[in-house]
């Protein structure tokens, strides 16, 4: 009887144990790849935010250096090459001047000129 049980267990192990064991050895948990992908995505986002900040600073610097343009009430936002100008300038000529200046900065692909002529709060 012990031989019969041992034989059944042995055959069961051969039938079910080896394939299961082989699967365990070749299985790679997806968590490892997912974590590596998350790190890569986070570093790409971080690099993109740094590039956007740098572009905003370049545009802000160009606006500040432009003669005849009052930049105190202008906010510059950049995202993937698109620059948004937000705020107030004294007149329509300065709205156009600010948009043209921002458009000539290296790295700027488009300008959303949301400047309003006039003073804030009026």
Secondary structure, 3 states (H helix, E strand, C coil): CHHHHHHHHHHHHHHHHHHHHHHHHHCCCHHHHHHHHHHHHHHHHHHHHHHHHHHHHHHHHHHHHCCCCCCCCEEEEEECCEEEEEEEECCHHHHHHHHHHHHCCCCCCEEEEEEEECCCCC
